[in-house]
Amino acid sequence: MGRRRKQKVQKRVRKTLPKVFTCPECGKVTITIEIHKDKKIAYLKCGNCKLEAKIEANYLSEPVDIYGDFLDKYYEEYA
Ligand SMILES: [Zn+2]
């Protein structure tokens, strides 16, 4: 595996971190993220098209980080 690309396209809004994200599959803002820091895992789920993913997490993981990892993985798999 190569190194992780750091790519921050989104603008960060400081006071409110987003809780829902855009689904790469259906294009709707319906991705919710559940982080289980004790299990070091995060689950992503689209409320619209039922796309699901499991992403490795750690103690510092924020939903936006998980989402970034998820997008990397998604585009690697489907590109
Ligand atoms: Zn979707």
PDB file of the backbone (N, CA, C, O) and the ligand in Angstrom, with CONECT records:
HET     ZN  A 101       1
ATOM      1  N   MET A   1       0.835  -1.201   0.000  1.00  0.00           N
ATOM      2  CA  MET A   1       0.000   0.000   0.000  1.00  0.00           C
ATOM      3  C   MET A   1       0.867   1.247   0.000  1.00  0.00           C
ATOM      4  O   MET A   1       1.891   1.310   0.680  1.00  0.00           O
ATOM      5  N   GLY A   2       0.453   2.207  -0.750  1.00  0.00           N
ATOM      6  CA  GLY A   2       1.212   3.448  -0.819  1.00  0.00           C
ATOM      7  C   GLY A   2       0.933   4.336   0.374  1.00  0.00           C
ATOM      8  O   GLY A   2       0.200   3.977   1.295  1.00  0.00           O
ATOM      9  N   ARG A   3       1.525   5.468   0.328  1.00  0.00           N
ATOM     10  CA  ARG A   3       1.297   6.409   1.409  1.00  0.00           C
ATOM     11  C   ARG A   3      -0.062   7.059   1.257  1.00  0.00           C
ATOM     12  O   ARG A   3      -0.590   7.176   0.151  1.00  0.00           O
ATOM     13  N   ARG A   4      -0.602   7.465   2.338  1.00  0.00           N
ATOM     14  CA  ARG A   4      -1.902   8.122   2.269  1.00  0.00           C
ATOM     15  C   ARG A   4      -1.751   9.516   1.721  1.00  0.00           C
ATOM     16  O   ARG A   4      -0.917  10.304   2.166  1.00  0.00           O
ATOM     17  N   ARG A   5      -2.580   9.793   0.745  1.00  0.00           N
ATOM     18  CA  ARG A   5      -2.565  11.134   0.198  1.00  0.00           C
ATOM     19  C   ARG A   5      -3.345  12.064   1.113  1.00  0.00           C
ATOM     20  O   ARG A   5      -4.445  11.756   1.570  1.00  0.00           O
ATOM     21  N   LYS A   6      -2.749  13.180   1.353  1.00  0.00           N
ATOM     22  CA  LYS A   6      -3.487  14.172   2.140  1.00  0.00           C
ATOM     23  C   LYS A   6      -4.064  15.181   1.189  1.00  0.00           C
ATOM     24  O   LYS A   6      -3.351  15.913   0.503  1.00  0.00           O
ATOM     25  N   GLN A   7      -5.352  15.199   1.168  1.00  0.00           N
ATOM     26  CA  GLN A   7      -6.008  16.060   0.210  1.00  0.00           C
ATOM     27  C   GLN A   7      -7.190  16.715   0.890  1.00  0.00           C
ATOM     28  O   GLN A   7      -8.195  16.072   1.193  1.00  0.00           O
ATOM     29  N   LYS A   8      -7.049  17.978   1.117  1.00  0.00           N
ATOM     30  CA  LYS A   8      -8.153  18.680   1.771  1.00  0.00           C
ATOM     31  C   LYS A   8      -8.797  19.641   0.784  1.00  0.00           C
ATOM     32  O   LYS A   8      -8.335  20.764   0.578  1.00  0.00           O
ATOM     33  N   VAL A   9      -9.843  19.178   0.202  1.00  0.00           N
ATOM     34  CA  VAL A   9     -10.541  20.012  -0.766  1.00  0.00           C
ATOM     35  C   VAL A   9     -11.596  20.845  -0.058  1.00  0.00           C
ATOM     36  O   VAL A   9     -11.844  22.004  -0.391  1.00  0.00           O
ATOM     37  N   GLN A  10     -12.204  20.208   0.927  1.00  0.00           N
ATOM     38  CA  GLN A  10     -13.281  20.892   1.631  1.00  0.00           C
ATOM     39  C   GLN A  10     -12.755  22.001   2.521  1.00  0.00           C
ATOM     40  O   GLN A  10     -11.681  21.902   3.115  1.00  0.00           O
ATOM     41  N   LYS A  11     -13.534  23.044   2.594  1.00  0.00           N
ATOM     42  CA  LYS A  11     -13.210  24.101   3.525  1.00  0.00           C
ATOM     43  C   LYS A  11     -13.653  23.675   4.904  1.00  0.00           C
ATOM     44  O   LYS A  11     -14.734  23.115   5.082  1.00  0.00           O
ATOM     45  N   ARG A  12     -12.815  23.943   5.866  1.00  0.00           N
ATOM     46  CA  ARG A  12     -13.175  23.580   7.228  1.00  0.00           C
ATOM     47  C   ARG A  12     -13.924  24.721   7.893  1.00  0.00           C
ATOM     48  O   ARG A  12     -13.431  25.847   7.966  1.00  0.00           O
ATOM     49  N   VAL A  13     -15.078  24.427   8.361  1.00  0.00           N
ATOM     50  CA  VAL A  13     -15.800  25.403   9.163  1.00  0.00           C
ATOM     51  C   VAL A  13     -15.537  25.035  10.607  1.00  0.00           C
ATOM     52  O   VAL A  13     -15.769  23.900  11.024  1.00  0.00           O
ATOM     53  N   ARG A  14     -15.061  25.982  11.350  1.00  0.00           N
ATOM     54  CA  ARG A  14     -14.525  25.640  12.633  1.00  0.00           C
ATOM     55  C   ARG A  14     -15.558  25.309  13.722  1.00  0.00           C
ATOM     56  O   ARG A  14     -15.394  24.343  14.467  1.00  0.00           O
ATOM     57  N   LYS A  15     -16.597  26.101  13.802  1.00  0.00           N
ATOM     58  CA  LYS A  15     -17.476  25.928  14.957  1.00  0.00           C
ATOM     59  C   LYS A  15     -18.382  24.693  14.878  1.00  0.00           C
ATOM     60  O   LYS A  15     -18.630  24.037  15.889  1.00  0.00           O
ATOM     61  N   THR A  16     -18.868  24.383  13.682  1.00  0.00           N
ATOM     62  CA  THR A  16     -19.720  23.206  13.599  1.00  0.00           C
ATOM     63  C   THR A  16     -19.125  22.182  12.650  1.00  0.00           C
ATOM     64  O   THR A  16     -19.044  22.403  11.442  1.00  0.00           O
ATOM     65  N   LEU A  17     -18.715  21.072  13.210  1.00  0.00           N
ATOM     66  CA  LEU A  17     -18.218  19.989  12.379  1.00  0.00           C
ATOM     67  C   LEU A  17     -19.406  19.283  11.750  1.00  0.00           C
ATOM     68  O   LEU A  17     -20.416  19.036  12.409  1.00  0.00           O
ATOM     69  N   PRO A  18     -19.277  18.966  10.489  1.00  0.00           N
ATOM     70  CA  PRO A  18     -20.405  18.303   9.826  1.00  0.00           C
ATOM     71  C   PRO A  18     -20.643  16.908  10.376  1.00  0.00           C
ATOM     72  O   PRO A  18     -19.712  16.197  10.755  1.00  0.00           O
ATOM     73  N   LYS A  19     -21.901  16.542  10.409  1.00  0.00           N
ATOM     74  CA  LYS A  19     -22.246  15.220  10.896  1.00  0.00           C
ATOM     75  C   LYS A  19     -22.734  14.319   9.772  1.00  0.00           C
ATOM     76  O   LYS A  19     -22.716  13.093   9.881  1.00  0.00           O
ATOM     77  N   VAL A  20     -23.165  14.945   8.702  1.00  0.00           N
ATOM     78  CA  VAL A  20     -23.560  14.160   7.540  1.00  0.00           C
ATOM     79  C   VAL A  20     -22.707  14.572   6.348  1.00  0.00           C
ATOM     80  O   VAL A  20     -22.289  15.724   6.227  1.00  0.00           O
ATOM     81  N   PHE A  21     -22.462  13.614   5.482  1.00  0.00           N
ATOM     82  CA  PHE A  21     -21.547  13.839   4.377  1.00  0.00           C
ATOM     83  C   PHE A  21     -22.165  13.384   3.067  1.00  0.00           C
ATOM     84  O   PHE A  21     -23.144  12.639   3.028  1.00  0.00           O
ATOM     85  N   THR A  22     -21.549  13.866   1.995  1.00  0.00           N
ATOM     86  CA  THR A  22     -22.063  13.535   0.672  1.00  0.00           C
ATOM     87  C   THR A  22     -21.702  12.104   0.286  1.00  0.00           C
ATOM     88  O   THR A  22     -20.561  11.668   0.437  1.00  0.00           O
ATOM     89  N   CYS A  23     -22.680  11.405  -0.203  1.00  0.00           N
ATOM     90  CA  CYS A  23     -22.469  10.026  -0.622  1.00  0.00           C
ATOM     91  C   CYS A  23     -21.894  10.006  -2.040  1.00  0.00           C
ATOM     92  O   CYS A  23     -22.463  10.613  -2.947  1.00  0.00           O
ATOM     93  N   PRO A  24     -20.764   9.307  -2.236  1.00  0.00           N
ATOM     94  CA  PRO A  24     -20.178   9.263  -3.584  1.00  0.00           C
ATOM     95  C   PRO A  24     -20.991   8.391  -4.537  1.00  0.00           C
ATOM     96  O   PRO A  24     -20.831   8.460  -5.756  1.00  0.00           O
ATOM     97  N   GLU A  25     -21.843   7.592  -3.976  1.00  0.00           N
ATOM     98  CA  GLU A  25     -22.645   6.674  -4.789  1.00  0.00           C
ATOM     99  C   GLU A  25     -23.889   7.370  -5.355  1.00  0.00           C
ATOM    100  O   GLU A  25     -24.143   7.314  -6.558  1.00  0.00           O
ATOM    101  N   CYS A  26     -24.648   8.016  -4.492  1.00  0.00           N
ATOM    102  CA  CYS A  26     -25.909   8.600  -4.951  1.00  0.00           C
ATOM    103  C   CYS A  26     -25.886  10.126  -4.959  1.00  0.00           C
ATOM    104  O   CYS A  26     -26.816  10.752  -5.468  1.00  0.00           O
ATOM    105  N   GLY A  27     -24.846  10.730  -4.405  1.00  0.00           N
ATOM    106  CA  GLY A  27     -24.710  12.179  -4.475  1.00  0.00           C
ATOM    107  C   GLY A  27     -25.516  12.966  -3.456  1.00  0.00           C
ATOM    108  O   GLY A  27     -25.491  14.197  -3.462  1.00  0.00           O
ATOM    109  N   LYS A  28     -26.237  12.264  -2.576  1.00  0.00           N
ATOM    110  CA  LYS A  28     -27.026  12.952  -1.563  1.00  0.00           C
ATOM    111  C   LYS A  28     -26.206  13.106  -0.275  1.00  0.00           C
ATOM    112  O   LYS A  28     -25.282  12.338  -0.005  1.00  0.00           O
ATOM    113  N   VAL A  29     -26.572  14.115   0.500  1.00  0.00           N
ATOM    114  CA  VAL A  29     -25.868  14.338   1.764  1.00  0.00           C
ATOM    115  C   VAL A  29     -26.540  13.505   2.844  1.00  0.00           C
ATOM    116  O   VAL A  29     -27.256  14.016   3.705  1.00  0.00           O
ATOM    117  N   THR A  30     -26.285  12.214   2.769  1.00  0.00           N
ATOM    118  CA  THR A  30     -27.005  11.285   3.647  1.00  0.00           C
ATOM    119  C   THR A  30     -26.087  10.264   4.297  1.00  0.00           C
ATOM    120  O   THR A  30     -26.554   9.247   4.811  1.00  0.00           O
ATOM    121  N   ILE A  31     -24.791  10.525   4.279  1.00  0.00           N
ATOM    122  CA  ILE A  31     -23.846   9.607   4.914  1.00  0.00           C
ATOM    123  C   ILE A  31     -23.721   9.961   6.393  1.00  0.00           C
ATOM    124  O   ILE A  31     -23.382  11.089   6.748  1.00  0.00           O
ATOM    125  N   THR A  32     -23.992   9.003   7.227  1.00  0.00           N
ATOM    126  CA  THR A  32     -23.767   9.220   8.651  1.00  0.00           C
ATOM    127  C   THR A  32     -22.603   8.343   9.098  1.00  0.00           C
ATOM    128  O   THR A  32     -22.367   7.267   8.548  1.00  0.00           O
ATOM    129  N   ILE A  33     -21.890   8.819  10.093  1.00  0.00           N
ATOM    130  CA  ILE A  33     -20.693   8.123  10.554  1.00  0.00           C
ATOM    131  C   ILE A  33     -20.801   7.827  12.034  1.00  0.00           C
ATOM    132  O   ILE A  33     -21.145   8.689  12.841  1.00  0.00           O
ATOM    133  N   GLU A  34     -20.502   6.599  12.363  1.00  0.00           N
ATOM    134  CA  GLU A  34     -20.535   6.153  13.747  1.00  0.00           C
ATOM    135  C   GLU A  34     -19.124   5.675  14.092  1.00  0.00           C
ATOM    136  O   GLU A  34     -18.613   4.735  13.483  1.00  0.00           O
ATOM    137  N   ILE A  35     -18.514   6.316  15.054  1.00  0.00           N
ATOM    138  CA  ILE A  35     -17.148   5.926  15.411  1.00  0.00           C
ATOM    139  C   ILE A  35     -17.149   5.154  16.725  1.00  0.00           C
ATOM    140  O   ILE A  35     -17.681   5.618  17.733  1.00  0.00           O
ATOM    141  N   HIS A  36     -16.552   3.981  16.697  1.00  0.00           N
ATOM    142  CA  HIS A  36     -16.389   3.180  17.911  1.00  0.00           C
ATOM    143  C   HIS A  36     -14.916   3.194  18.267  1.00  0.00           C
ATOM    144  O   HIS A  36     -14.139   2.355  17.813  1.00  0.00           O
ATOM    145  N   LYS A  37     -14.553   4.154  19.081  1.00  0.00           N
ATOM    146  CA  LYS A  37     -13.134   4.314  19.370  1.00  0.00           C
ATOM    147  C   LYS A  37     -12.579   3.150  20.185  1.00  0.00           C
ATOM    148  O   LYS A  37     -11.395   2.829  20.086  1.00  0.00           O
ATOM    149  N   ASP A  38     -13.410   2.533  20.971  1.00  0.00           N
ATOM    150  CA  ASP A  38     -12.949   1.379  21.751  1.00  0.00           C
ATOM    151  C   ASP A  38     -12.589   0.208  20.850  1.00  0.00           C
ATOM    152  O   ASP A  38     -11.683  -0.568  21.155  1.00  0.00           O
ATOM    153  N   LYS A  39     -13.310   0.087  19.733  1.00  0.00           N
ATOM    154  CA  LYS A  39     -13.026  -0.992  18.785  1.00  0.00           C
ATOM    155  C   LYS A  39     -12.147  -0.542  17.630  1.00  0.00           C
ATOM    156  O   LYS A  39     -11.790  -1.332  16.756  1.00  0.00           O
ATOM    157  N   LYS A  40     -11.803   0.744  17.642  1.00  0.00           N
ATOM    158  CA  LYS A  40     -10.986   1.326  16.578  1.00  0.00           C
ATOM    159  C   LYS A  40     -11.589   1.096  15.198  1.00  0.00           C
ATOM    160  O   LYS A  40     -10.906   0.735  14.239  1.00  0.00           O
ATOM    161  N   ILE A  41     -12.851   1.314  15.145  1.00  0.00           N
ATOM    162  CA  ILE A  41     -13.537   1.112  13.875  1.00  0.00           C
ATOM    163  C   ILE A  41     -14.628   2.171  13.712  1.00  0.00           C
ATOM    164  O   ILE A  41     -15.185   2.660  14.694  1.00  0.00           O
ATOM    165  N   ALA A  42     -14.915   2.507  12.496  1.00  0.00           N
ATOM    166  CA  ALA A  42     -16.007   3.439  12.224  1.00  0.00           C
ATOM    167  C   ALA A  42     -16.873   2.876  11.115  1.00  0.00           C
ATOM    168  O   ALA A  42     -16.386   2.242  10.179  1.00  0.00           O
ATOM    169  N   TYR A  43     -18.153   3.118  11.242  1.00  0.00           N
ATOM    170  CA  TYR A  43     -19.088   2.654  10.236  1.00  0.00           C
ATOM    171  C   TYR A  43     -19.712   3.842   9.520  1.00  0.00           C
ATOM    172  O   TYR A  43     -20.144   4.816  10.137  1.00  0.00           O
ATOM    173  N   LEU A  44     -19.743   3.729   8.215  1.00  0.00           N
ATOM    174  CA  LEU A  44     -20.412   4.749   7.417  1.00  0.00           C
ATOM    175  C   LEU A  44     -21.623   4.118   6.769  1.00  0.00           C
ATOM    176  O   LEU A  44     -21.597   2.970   6.326  1.00  0.00           O
ATOM    177  N   LYS A  45     -22.667   4.891   6.726  1.00  0.00           N
ATOM    178  CA  LYS A  45     -23.873   4.372   6.117  1.00  0.00           C
ATOM    179  C   LYS A  45     -24.611   5.489   5.400  1.00  0.00           C
ATOM    180  O   LYS A  45     -24.756   6.596   5.919  1.00  0.00           O
ATOM    181  N   CYS A  46     -25.069   5.179   4.209  1.00  0.00           N
ATOM    182  CA  CYS A  46     -25.871   6.141   3.470  1.00  0.00           C
ATOM    183  C   CYS A  46     -27.341   5.855   3.726  1.00  0.00           C
ATOM    184  O   CYS A  46     -27.813   4.735   3.534  1.00  0.00           O
ATOM    185  N   GLY A  47     -28.050   6.874   4.159  1.00  0.00           N
ATOM    186  CA  GLY A  47     -29.469   6.702   4.441  1.00  0.00           C
ATOM    187  C   GLY A  47     -30.323   6.629   3.189  1.00  0.00           C
ATOM    188  O   GLY A  47     -31.506   6.295   3.254  1.00  0.00           O
ATOM    189  N   ASN A  48     -29.729   6.937   2.066  1.00  0.00           N
ATOM    190  CA  ASN A  48     -30.495   6.932   0.820  1.00  0.00           C
ATOM    191  C   ASN A  48     -30.294   5.649   0.015  1.00  0.00           C
ATOM    192  O   ASN A  48     -31.262   4.949  -0.281  1.00  0.00           O
ATOM    193  N   CYS A  49     -29.042   5.332  -0.341  1.00  0.00           N
ATOM    194  CA  CYS A  49     -28.814   4.179  -1.219  1.00  0.00           C
ATOM    195  C   CYS A  49     -28.294   2.969  -0.461  1.00  0.00           C
ATOM    196  O   CYS A  49     -28.011   1.933  -1.062  1.00  0.00           O
ATOM    197  N   LYS A  50     -28.167   3.093   0.862  1.00  0.00           N
ATOM    198  CA  LYS A  50     -27.747   1.977   1.718  1.00  0.00           C
ATOM    199  C   LYS A  50     -26.296   1.540   1.515  1.00  0.00           C
ATOM    200  O   LYS A  50     -25.921   0.429   1.889  1.00  0.00           O
ATOM    201  N   LEU A  51     -25.507   2.394   0.940  1.00  0.00           N
ATOM    202  CA  LEU A  51     -24.084   2.122   0.853  1.00  0.00           C
ATOM    203  C   LEU A  51     -23.512   2.040   2.268  1.00  0.00           C
ATOM    204  O   LEU A  51     -23.827   2.866   3.124  1.00  0.00           O
ATOM    205  N   GLU A  52     -22.679   1.048   2.499  1.00  0.00           N
ATOM    206  CA  GLU A  52     -22.097   0.876   3.818  1.00  0.00           C
ATOM    207  C   GLU A  52     -20.603   0.669   3.705  1.00  0.00           C
ATOM    208  O   GLU A  52     -20.115   0.109   2.723  1.00  0.00           O
ATOM    209  N   ALA A  53     -19.880   1.120   4.713  1.00  0.00           N
ATOM    210  CA  ALA A  53     -18.445   0.904   4.721  1.00  0.00           C
ATOM    211  C   ALA A  53     -17.948   0.844   6.151  1.00  0.00           C
ATOM    212  O   ALA A  53     -18.543   1.406   7.070  1.00  0.00           O
ATOM    213  N   LYS A  54     -16.833   0.143   6.304  1.00  0.00           N
ATOM    214  CA  LYS A  54     -16.194   0.027   7.603  1.00  0.00           C
ATOM    215  C   LYS A  54     -14.786   0.592   7.441  1.00  0.00           C
ATOM    216  O   LYS A  54     -14.037   0.180   6.554  1.00  0.00           O
ATOM    217  N   ILE A  55     -14.442   1.525   8.295  1.00  0.00           N
ATOM    218  CA  ILE A  55     -13.153   2.214   8.187  1.00  0.00           C
ATOM    219  C   ILE A  55     -12.421   2.110   9.515  1.00  0.00           C
ATOM    220  O   ILE A  55     -13.026   2.199  10.584  1.00  0.00           O
ATOM    221  N   GLU A  56     -11.110   1.922   9.432  1.00  0.00           N
ATOM    222  CA  GLU A  56     -10.310   1.899  10.646  1.00  0.00           C
ATOM    223  C   GLU A  56     -10.281   3.276  11.291  1.00  0.00           C
ATOM    224  O   GLU A  56     -10.135   4.290  10.609  1.00  0.00           O
ATOM    225  N   ALA A  57     -10.418   3.300  12.572  1.00  0.00           N
ATOM    226  CA  ALA A  57     -10.403   4.566  13.298  1.00  0.00           C
ATOM    227  C   ALA A  57      -9.359   4.502  14.398  1.00  0.00           C
ATOM    228  O   ALA A  57      -8.844   3.433  14.726  1.00  0.00           O
ATOM    229  N   ASN A  58      -9.060   5.647  14.956  1.00  0.00           N
ATOM    230  CA  ASN A  58      -8.218   5.661  16.151  1.00  0.00           C
ATOM    231  C   ASN A  58      -8.743   6.734  17.094  1.00  0.00           C
ATOM    232  O   ASN A  58      -9.785   7.341  16.847  1.00  0.00           O
ATOM    233  N   TYR A  59      -8.021   6.954  18.153  1.00  0.00           N
ATOM    234  CA  TYR A  59      -8.524   7.878  19.168  1.00  0.00           C
ATOM    235  C   TYR A  59      -8.657   9.309  18.694  1.00  0.00           C
ATOM    236  O   TYR A  59      -9.408  10.101  19.263  1.00  0.00           O
ATOM    237  N   LEU A  60      -7.918   9.632  17.644  1.00  0.00           N
ATOM    238  CA  LEU A  60      -7.944  10.997  17.162  1.00  0.00           C
ATOM    239  C   LEU A  60      -8.897  11.188  15.991  1.00  0.00           C
ATOM    240  O   LEU A  60      -9.069  12.298  15.487  1.00  0.00           O
ATOM    241  N   SER A  61      -9.497  10.119  15.577  1.00  0.00           N
ATOM    242  CA  SER A  61     -10.341  10.201  14.390  1.00  0.00           C
ATOM    243  C   SER A  61     -11.582  11.055  14.618  1.00  0.00           C
ATOM    244  O   SER A  61     -12.319  10.881  15.589  1.00  0.00           O
ATOM    245  N   GLU A  62     -11.781  11.968  13.702  1.00  0.00           N
ATOM    246  CA  GLU A  62     -13.004  12.757  13.668  1.00  0.00           C
ATOM    247  C   GLU A  62     -13.809  12.249  12.477  1.00  0.00           C
ATOM    248  O   GLU A  62     -13.256  11.658  11.550  1.00  0.00           O
ATOM    249  N   PRO A  63     -15.109  12.481  12.508  1.00  0.00           N
ATOM    250  CA  PRO A  63     -15.922  12.041  11.366  1.00  0.00           C
ATOM    251  C   PRO A  63     -15.371  12.493  10.012  1.00  0.00           C
ATOM    252  O   PRO A  63     -15.417  11.747   9.034  1.00  0.00           O
ATOM    253  N   VAL A  64     -14.853  13.711   9.969  1.00  0.00           N
ATOM    254  CA  VAL A  64     -14.349  14.240   8.701  1.00  0.00           C
ATOM    255  C   VAL A  64     -13.116  13.455   8.229  1.00  0.00           C
ATOM    256  O   VAL A  64     -12.901  13.302   7.026  1.00  0.00           O
ATOM    257  N   ASP A  65     -12.321  12.967   9.163  1.00  0.00           N
ATOM    258  CA  ASP A  65     -11.163  12.131   8.805  1.00  0.00           C
ATOM    259  C   ASP A  65     -11.613  10.783   8.274  1.00  0.00           C
ATOM    260  O   ASP A  65     -11.094  10.274   7.281  1.00  0.00           O
ATOM    261  N   ILE A  66     -12.584  10.226   8.959  1.00  0.00           N
ATOM    262  CA  ILE A  66     -13.145   8.941   8.546  1.00  0.00           C
ATOM    263  C   ILE A  66     -13.718   9.055   7.136  1.00  0.00           C
ATOM    264  O   ILE A  66     -13.530   8.180   6.291  1.00  0.00           O
ATOM    265  N   TYR A  67     -14.404  10.134   6.917  1.00  0.00           N
ATOM    266  CA  TYR A  67     -15.012  10.358   5.609  1.00  0.00           C
ATOM    267  C   TYR A  67     -13.932  10.472   4.523  1.00  0.00           C
ATOM    268  O   TYR A  67     -14.092   9.945   3.422  1.00  0.00           O
ATOM    269  N   GLY A  68     -12.850  11.152   4.841  1.00  0.00           N
ATOM    270  CA  GLY A  68     -11.736  11.277   3.896  1.00  0.00           C
ATOM    271  C   GLY A  68     -11.140   9.927   3.544  1.00  0.00           C
ATOM    272  O   GLY A  68     -10.877   9.636   2.377  1.00  0.00           O
ATOM    273  N   ASP A  69     -10.928   9.099   4.573  1.00  0.00           N
ATOM    274  CA  ASP A  69     -10.400   7.752   4.358  1.00  0.00           C
ATOM    275  C   ASP A  69     -11.364   6.925   3.520  1.00  0.00           C
ATOM    276  O   ASP A  69     -10.971   6.171   2.630  1.00  0.00           O
ATOM    277  N   PHE A  70     -12.622   7.096   3.837  1.00  0.00           N
ATOM    278  CA  PHE A  70     -13.653   6.365   3.123  1.00  0.00           C
ATOM    279  C   PHE A  70     -13.648   6.717   1.631  1.00  0.00           C
ATOM    280  O   PHE A  70     -13.740   5.836   0.777  1.00  0.00           O
ATOM    281  N   LEU A  71     -13.540   8.011   1.331  1.00  0.00           N
ATOM    282  CA  LEU A  71     -13.513   8.440  -0.068  1.00  0.00           C
ATOM    283  C   LEU A  71     -12.303   7.873  -0.795  1.00  0.00           C
ATOM    284  O   LEU A  71     -12.410   7.413  -1.932  1.00  0.00           O
ATOM    285  N   ASP A  72     -11.146   7.908  -0.130  1.00  0.00           N
ATOM    286  CA  ASP A  72      -9.936   7.323  -0.728  1.00  0.00           C
ATOM    287  C   ASP A  72     -10.174   5.879  -1.093  1.00  0.00           C
ATOM    288  O   ASP A  72      -9.868   5.437  -2.201  1.00  0.00           O
ATOM    289  N   LYS A  73     -10.722   5.155  -0.144  1.00  0.00           N
ATOM    290  CA  LYS A  73     -10.963   3.735  -0.318  1.00  0.00           C
ATOM    291  C   LYS A  73     -11.995   3.479  -1.426  1.00  0.00           C
ATOM    292  O   LYS A  73     -11.847   2.594  -2.269  1.00  0.00           O
ATOM    293  N   TYR A  74     -13.016   4.281  -1.375  1.00  0.00           N
ATOM    294  CA  TYR A  74     -14.100   4.139  -2.342  1.00  0.00           C
ATOM    295  C   TYR A  74     -13.566   4.324  -3.758  1.00  0.00           C
ATOM    296  O   TYR A  74     -13.847   3.516  -4.643  1.00  0.00           O
ATOM    297  N   TYR A  75     -12.794   5.392  -3.971  1.00  0.00           N
ATOM    298  CA  TYR A  75     -12.319   5.668  -5.320  1.00  0.00           C
ATOM    299  C   TYR A  75     -11.225   4.715  -5.750  1.00  0.00           C
ATOM    300  O   TYR A  75     -11.053   4.471  -6.944  1.00  0.00           O
ATOM    301  N   GLU A  76     -10.484   4.172  -4.802  1.00  0.00           N
ATOM    302  CA  GLU A  76      -9.490   3.141  -5.142  1.00  0.00           C
ATOM    303  C   GLU A  76     -10.188   1.890  -5.639  1.00  0.00           C
ATOM    304  O   GLU A  76      -9.757   1.257  -6.603  1.00  0.00           O
ATOM    305  N   GLU A  77     -11.258   1.551  -4.974  1.00  0.00           N
ATOM    306  CA  GLU A  77     -11.947   0.313  -5.313  1.00  0.00           C
ATOM    307  C   GLU A  77     -12.760   0.413  -6.601  1.00  0.00           C
ATOM    308  O   GLU A  77     -12.903  -0.559  -7.342  1.00  0.00           O
ATOM    309  N   TYR A  78     -13.287   1.608  -6.849  1.00  0.00           N
ATOM    310  CA  TYR A  78     -14.197   1.723  -7.977  1.00  0.00           C
ATOM    311  C   TYR A  78     -13.590   2.445  -9.171  1.00  0.00           C
ATOM    312  O   TYR A  78     -14.218   2.546 -10.226  1.00  0.00           O
ATOM    313  N   ALA A  79     -12.374   2.944  -9.008  1.00  0.00           N
ATOM    314  CA  ALA A  79     -11.746   3.675 -10.109  1.00  0.00           C
ATOM    315  C   ALA A  79     -11.327   2.697 -11.220  1.00  0.00           C
ATOM    316  O   ALA A  79     -10.778   3.117 -12.238  1.00  0.00           O
TER     317      ALA A  79
HETATM  318 ZN    ZN A 101     -25.878   6.966  -1.141  1.00  0.00          ZN2+
END
